[in-house]
Amino acid sequence: KEPLSHLPDFGSCKSSSLIGGDILGSEGGACLPGGGAILLEEANQTVLTPASWRFSKPCMENGKREFCIYSAPDFANGRGLMMLTTARRAGEVERSRIFREPEIYAEMTNLNAETSDRWRIEAVPGKGMGLIATRNLQVGDHIMSTTPSVMIDYDVFYELEPSQIHQMQGEGINYLPERHRNIFMNLSTHDGAEDHNSRVNKIILTNAFDIDNTGVVEKQEEGERESWYTVFPEISRMNHDCRPNADYYFDSETFTHNIHAVRPIAAGEEITVSYIDPVQARAERQQRLDTSWHFPCSCSLCAQNAHATAASDARIAQIEQLRRQFRDYEPSSQATPGMGELMVSLFEQERLWSSMYEAYTYAALEYNGAGEPWIASKYARLAIQHGLAAGGPKDSDVLAMQDLVRDPWAHWSWMLRTKRRMNWNSNVEA
Ligand SMILES: C[S@@+](CC[C@H](N)C(=O)[O-])C[C@H]1O[C@@H](n2cnc3c(N)ncnc32)[C@H](O)[C@@H]1O
């Protein structure tokens, strides 16, 4: 699994962070050249449908598409949602299931909970606020599910000027219902901010997650980007660890970000997520965190001595080599079940609990590819258990492993390596 495969191609002017980051680069410059803001007065107060968006000025365009503030104060039982996007995308979002059937939220537990019997928010030395477990949690235990405050179409960052973006963000936040707006405005900024618009901008940069468009709206026009820059305020209280004990996934059906424990967490322990792809060497991790969030990483992995760091970096390099073999289905690939075992062990040694299901999935596929259905099923079950916590029930690895355990012999991977190699051998003999 590529946890970051959904990230758009930022070209040379964007960060590619999973959460937050200085989206317009340290210069604050937009990628597209020139052009001034055009305020579209006539767009004021147009209501797209009675049930959802209240469409408000200012709308902005800069020579291409027009972007407006779309606010839905009734969204998620009156919590509210604000989007900056085009009319076409707002229309598509409004047709998504959660807007048509908001009663789905009634079935969800602890949705948008500001307090919990599982965690509390408190000051963590050197990190500002953080989330602390208030009871022991097991792998797969639910921590929270949250709907967003704001969703900003990525095209906004490419097509509008920073001043236009800041104005729309600042005004858009004012359309959130008061309680929600206060929660948002209390979030952390890297540093202070002089006025409302710059404070809102810093909050967004410090706290946003990238959300893949898939399942939200379909890409239709040439040049449209694939992501949303999105703030889930309660989830943003979680601090970073390179070896986190929790992970998140976005469910496009309910527009929720969902957090679960990926390893046992003791009461009193801080609950953390990784802001970056955790499968990276120390120098790369530190550089990414410093560039995008401006804090020096002091998690236990980053704080190891030089010998332990070299051993960890060597394991990461070997994980990357093994991935290339597993993804190669040519007869010449060296992938074997033994290599799958090594992958599982490397992930365990690296404490990569949030990505563990990647290793279990490779091991299951290699055992099945070599005609070992029962060991394949064992690893597929482990991949499902860990994948449900980290990637969710619609994750492609989870779905593939559910197929495998149902009938290993009918799965596409059954004896695949053996068959390919036999063909290869017979070709060689011919
Ligand atoms: C998404 S917020 C996390 C919550 C934040 N601590 C708060 O008070 O609301 C991200 C910011 O928290 C701080 N932070 C997160 N993880 C950290 C860590 N491991 N060490 C130090 N600071 C951290 C940084 O200032 C970062 O820009």
The ligand as an ORCA input file, in Angstrom:
! r2SCAN-3c Opt
* xyz 0 1
  C      -1.925     19.743     14.039
  S      -1.214     20.671     15.324
  C      -1.193     19.538     16.657
  C      -1.867     20.066     17.892
  C      -1.164     21.203     18.572
  N      -0.081     20.714     19.432
  C      -2.114     22.070     19.392
  O      -1.689     22.632     20.399
  O      -3.251     22.223     18.966
  C       0.425     20.717     14.721
  C       1.384     21.540     15.546
  O       1.601     20.915     16.830
  C       2.989     20.955     17.168
  N       3.511     19.574     17.171
  C       2.913     18.480     16.651
  N       3.652     17.375     16.867
  C       4.753     17.768     17.525
  C       5.919     17.095     18.023
  N       6.085     15.769     17.857
  N       6.853     17.833     18.654
  C       6.711     19.176     18.818
  N       5.632     19.869     18.358
  C       4.674     19.181     17.729
  C       3.663     21.796     16.108
  O       3.679     23.127     16.540
  C       2.749     21.643     14.903
  O       2.843     22.735     14.016
*
